[in-house]
Amino acid sequence: MSRMSQLVATALGSWPGTDPAEAIRVIRGELGSPHLPFLPQLPDRGVGADAVGRTAALLVELPVDVQPHGWRLVPRPGQDYRRAVSMLSTDVNTLADIIGAEETAGGQLKLQLRGPWSMAANLHLHHGERALSDAGARREILESLTAGLVAHIGKVAEVSRGADIVIQFDEPEIERVLNGGIPTASGYRTLRAVPEQEVLSGWRFAAEAARGAGAVEVAVSAPAAGLPLEKLDEAGLDAVGLSLDGLSPRQWEDIAAAVESGRKLWAGVAATPDAGGTLPEVSALVEEVLAPWGRVGLPLQQLQQVRLTPSSALSRHAPRDAKRALTRLTQAADALNQTAAG
């Protein structure tokens, strides 16, 4: 069982800069217990550190390389794949060194990766078409990614000194995957929609494998418009992550039903600085959660099923501003816990 018994803060996973040790130290410093630190992704490092390349490093027996149109499945590992694998290995080793030097181990640790459907939408077959177009390729990616994730969880668990491992699948493409909006390689048409049942079953397959490897919680983070919120149980998910901005009353009703059934909400709030460098007030972030929470009749006690995240990637900001955003998130989480406690 997860150790989370109150509302906590975390972030989506990407982080500015190129130094993994510095990033891990800042994140673990800002997101100390009871909050949820994570192994960061540093896209500023270039090829192999981007979201797709980072996740491709986990694929088992499905090597990739980079072509002008993007990442491609290939028969043998190449330089790009080896670079991605090397950076991920370096990051895990760096995490091990930092955790090993800490006086006390943290209670939780999050690992994030691209979900199987967004990976299939962004990996290309040998002839250039997207893997999403081929049912067999979709299945191979799902199975390969799941096997790699299981091994990754095992490696991180060895160095995390008993921390509960939380998994976050990022599915930014899921709305277009389900609605037939992913363009073909030529760009002149779109690929056929993937059946919803296949998507839900795929998430369940990956989630069950992750929990079997020791993960205590599995979430999918995606744009709200593409998430079948009313079918999280079928997908085998423990949590759903989405931005709270612009959610419809119907979507909030689906969220309320999910929370009442025991699911967790990873609530994306506007916690990052504006163009002038000004952070939102804690009260504004608190209201961003409490106002719709109250409108759908959810009790304050169930706020413990919420994790606060930024609504957008922190890698888009300067390192100083990313750190400030984490500080503001933890302040908002503390305020919401005080509200829930009455």
N, C-alpha and C positions, 0 to 999 in steps of 0.2 A: 504494500500500500504506500502511496505517496505521503510524504511528511507535511504537505501543504495543509494548514488548517486556518489560514487567513489569506486575505487578498495580498498578492505580491506583484512586484514589477520585474520585467525582463525587456528584451529588445528582439528585433526580428532576426538578427544574425550578422548582417554585413556591417563592416566597420571601416572608417577611413584609415589611411596610412599603409605602410608596408612592413612594419615591425611587429611580428606576432607576439613577442614577449611583452612589449610595451602595451599592446592592445589587451592581452589577457590580464595583465596586472591591473590596468585601469578598470576593466569590466568587473573583475573579481573584487576590487576595492569598492566600487560603487554599488554592486549588487551582492553584498554580503548577506548572510543568513538574516532573515528568512527568504530573501529574494532569490531570483533564479539567474545565476551567471550562465554564460554560454561560451562555447568554442567559436571564436569569430571567423568570419570569412572576410578576407582583405582583397577586394577586387582591384585595388590600385596596383597590386603586384603584377597584373597583366594576365596573359594567356595561362589558363589552368587555375587561376584564382577567381575567375568569373563564376557565376552561379552554376552554369551548366558544366563547365570544366571541373569545378570542385566536386560536383556530384558524380561526374563521369569517372573520377578517380576511384570511386567505390565499386564500379561495375566489375563483375566477375566474368572472365572469359568473353568480354565484349569490349575489346580495345577501340580507341577512337583517335582521330587526329583532327587538325583544323584545316579547313578548306576556305576559299573566299566566301562561300555561302554559309559557313558555320561548322560546327562539330559533326564529324562523319564517322560511322561505324566502319572499321577496317579489319582485315584479316590478322594483322600483327601489330603489336604496340609500337608506337613511334615516339618521336621526341616530345610532342605536345602532351601525350598521355603520361609519359614518364615524368615530365615536369609537374603535372597536376598531382600525381601520386607522391612525388618527392615533397611537394609543399604541404600536402595533407599530413604526411608522416612527420615532417619537421614540426608542424603545429601540435600534433599529439605529443611528441617528445618534449616540446617546450612547455606544454600544459603539465606534463608529468613533473618537470623540474620545478615549476612554480608551485604546484600543489604540494610537492614533497617538502618544500621549504616553509610552508605555512604552519603556524602553530596548531591550528585546528582545521579539519577538512570541512568544506561546505556541505550543506544538506542535500543540494540538488545541483545538477549540471545539464544544460540543454545542448543537444546536437541538432542542427538544422540542415536540410538538404532539399533539392528539388524533388517534387513528387514524381511518380512514374509517368503520369499523363503529360505533365509539362516537359519532362525529359523526352518522351516520345515525340512531342511536337517540335523539339529543338535539335534532335539528332537526325542525321540524314543517312539514307541507305547508300550503297556503293554507286548507284546510278543517279544519285542526287535528290531523289524524292524524300520527303520526310518519313521517318519510321512510323509516324502515326497512321499513315495510309495503309499499313499492312498489319492485319490482326496477329499474324505470327510474330512479327517484329515487336509489336506491343507487348505480347506475352513474354518474349525473351527479355526485353528490357525490365519488365516488372520482376521477373524471377531473378535476373542478374543483380538488379539494384537491391532487392530484398536480401539476397545472399551476402552482398557486400556490406549492407547495413548491419546485419547480424554480426559479422566479423568486426566491424567498426565499433559497435557497442561493446563487444568483448574487450577490444584493445583499450578503449577509454575507461571502461569499468576497472581494469587492472591498475590504472594510474590515479583514479579519482578518490581513493581512500574511502570507499563505502558510500559515495554520493549516489542519490537516486538519479537515474538517467531518464531524461525527458526527450522525446523525439518530436521534431516539427517538420512536417512535409510542406514545402512551399509549392503551391499550384497556381501561379499567376495566369496560366493559359486556360484554366478549367472552363470558363464560360464559353470560350471559342471552341474548345474541344467538344463540349456537350451540344453546342448549337451549330456545329459545322462552319465555323468561322476562321479556321486556320488555313492560310493560303497554301497552295501547292508551290513546289519549287519554282515553277515558271511565274507564279504570281497572277496568272490569268483566271484562275478559278479557286475554289476552296475545297478542302477535303471533306469527305462525308463525316457527319457527326458520329462520335463514338457512343454506342448505347449506354444509357445511364447505368443499367445493371452491371455492365462490364466495369465501369468506373468504380461503382460502389464495392463490387466484389474484389477489385484490385486493391483498393484501400484496405479492405478487411484482411486480405491476404498479407499485406505488408505490415499492418498494425499487429496482427496476431503473431507474426514472426518476431517483430521487435519486442513485444511483451514476453515472448518465449525466451528471448535472449537477455531479458532482465530489465527492459524499460518499464517504468511505472506509469507512464502517460504518453499517449500518442495524439498529436494534434495535426490538423490540416489548416494552413493559413492561405487565404485566397481572397480575391474580391468578392464581396457579398453577393453580387448579382449572379455569380456562377455557382454558388454553393447550394446544394440541395439540403437546406437546413433541417427540413422536416424528416430527413432520412439518415441522420447521423448514426442511428443505431444500426441500420443495415450496413453502414460503412465500417462499423467496428471502431469508431473514433471515440476518444475520451474527451476531446476538446476541439473547438473551432476558433480560429483566429481571423478577425476581420476588422476593418476600420469602421468606427461608429458613425462616421460622417455620412449623412445622406441616407441612412437606413429608413426604409418605409415602415409604417405601422404593422404591416403584414410580416415583414422580416423580423421585427421585434417580437411579434407574437410567436413566431417559430423559435426565436432565441429563448423566449420565456419557457416554451414547452421543453426545449432541450435542457435548460438549466433545471427545471423541475424534475426531469427524468435522471438527473445526476451528472449531466455533461458540464464541462467547464467552458467559460467564455474568455478568450484572449482578446481583450478589448483594446483596439487601436485608437489612441487619442492623440490630439494635436499637441504633442509635447516638445516639438523641436522649435528652435529659434526662427523668427521671421527674418525677412531680408535685412532688417536693421539690427539683428542680433538679439532681439528681445524675446525672452521666454514667456509663454503664457503663465498666468497666475495659477497657483495651486487650486484656488477656488473654481477657476474656469474648467480645469480638468476634472475636478470632482463633480461639477454640475453636468459635464458631458456624459458621465456615467449615471448619476443619480436621477436626472430628469426622466430619461426614457425608462429606466429601471422601475421608477415609481408608476409611470403611466401604464405599464403592463402588469402592475400588481405584484411584482416580485418582492418578497420580504427582504429587509436589510440584512438579515442573518445569512442569506444566500450569497452575499457579496464575497464570501470566502471562496466561492467557485470562480472568481474572476482573477485573471492575470492582466495587469496593465502593460501595454506595449506602445511604442510610437506607432503612429499610423503610416509612417513611411520609413524607408531605409536610412539608417544613420550614416552610411558611407557617403551620402550626398553632402554631408556637412564637414566642417573642419573638426579635427580631433577634439579641440577644446569645447566646441559646441555639442559634439556627440556626448562628451562626458557630462556637460551641463544638463543635457536632456535626460540622462539616466538619473541624475540627482533630483531633477524635478519630478520624474516618475515615481521615485521612491517616496518623495514628500507627499505626492498625491495619494499613493497607496496607504501611507500612514494615516492621512486624513480620512480616507474612506473606511479604514479599520476602526478609527475612533467613532465615526458616525454609526457604523454597524454595531459597535459595542454599546451605543446609547449614551 
